[in-house]
Amino acid sequence: MRSISGSSKCLFAVVLLAAFLCLPLSQGAWGAEYVIKVGTIVSESHPDFVSLTNVFKPKIEKESGGRVEVQLYPNGQLGGDREMTESVQMGTLTMALPATSILAGFEKKFQVLDLPFLFKDKATGYKALDGELGKTLDDLLPQHGFVNLGYCENGFRHVTNNRGPITKPEDLKGMKLRIMENPMHIAAFKLLGANPTPMSYGEVYTALQQGTVDGQENPIAIVADGKFYEVQKYYSLTGHVFSVIMLLANKDFMDKLPEDLKKLVAEAATEFLLADRKLIDSEEASLLKTMEEQGLQVNTLTPEQKQVFIDATLPVYEQFKDVLGEDIIELAKKANAES
């Protein structure tokens, strides 16, 4: 048998590359009929990505018999939450894991999930999201080109800063605080006396490091994942918002999937979301301890201290009543009342 010459090898490589580049976008490199590209801002060590890797991707690829390939893109490789959500809407990205706050830019009623101190605990939040409130919000998405495959969490949002512990609204007075570009968050922190400063997630670490902002607010897993404890001294567990994320999919892609694959993707999404919820919840205590060992000073608010923040932000409910609709707000409150 003759060996392949160097020039022949090069020619073969060129032909192979050309064939790869000519594949349709819906087809995988090695013959998969469909490719699901999933983008997220978090790193490979975050529970979201771990659950995608260990649950979502293998279930779909194995049980589809290779008909579906799942490609995962962590670390904001495909942009921030806003950019990836727009890409999902356009169909250039199949799925993303944005915070529901981002959806407010497409459907204002999603802002209901950012009402301050809306859910008293995680169980209450999930009861609402898995129930009537979640279904009502989901039904608003198809007209915008989206399908929601389910809700999970980043955890309750808390405040980090370099000035001192936050135990009362006065501690926030004049503080330049990075927040997401969300009207509800802006309104709430203005009421608390802070100077809310919308900023892309990818810019936060540098802004904290350089003192462009005094602090930021995020759940425990995100603070740990973003290594914000390296450039912040204090972390106050205010729990002002239950941070919800969703597995958002392009509607056209889901509509075109054969029924058996559509069912498989839905099942994989449910298994992923349940695994992610469990993992985030189980890791929060250890992540907090690790950050404390790195020098972050953590303080918890007493129920009495927290009530002062709740009372101070109540006007937000009235301010956004016409935007959200009283029916949506009542659905959210109903979950609290029944738990």
Secondary structure, 3 states (H helix, E strand, C coil): CCCCCHHHHHHHHHHHHHHHHCCCCCCCCCCCCEEEEEECCCCCCCHHHHHHHHHHHHHHHHHCCCCEEEEEECCCCCCCHHHHHHHHHHCCCCEECCEHHHHCCCCHHHHHHHCCCCCCCHHHHHHHHCCHHHHHHHCCCHHHCEEEEEEEEEEEEEEEECCCCCCCHHHHCCCEEEECCCHHHHHHHHHCCCEEEECCHHHHHHHHHHCCCCEEEECHHHHHHCCHHHCCCEEEEEEEEEEEEEEEEEHHHHHHCCHHHHHHHHHHHHHHHHHHHHHHHHHHHHHHHHHHHCCCEEEECCHHHHHHHHHHHCHHHHHCHHHHCHHHHHHHHHHHHHC
